[in-house]
Amino acid sequence: MFTKSLKSASKLDKAITLSIAAMLGMNLFVLAQQMQADPLVQIAQQAPAARQA
């Protein structure tokens, strides 16, 4: 069903679809980067005794 509508889509429709897909992919990439903890945050979350050892 989706392939039929994609075949009949104009070049502009295909470009818009590709642009939206690329934007979503980039958003997912940036979100994954932000979910990695910052080293300073990791140090702050360690127990004080572990930092002195």
Buried (B, 14 or more C-beta within 10 A) or exposed (E): EEEEEEEEEEEEEEEEEEEEEEEEEEEEEEEEEEEEEEEEEEEEEEEEEEEEE
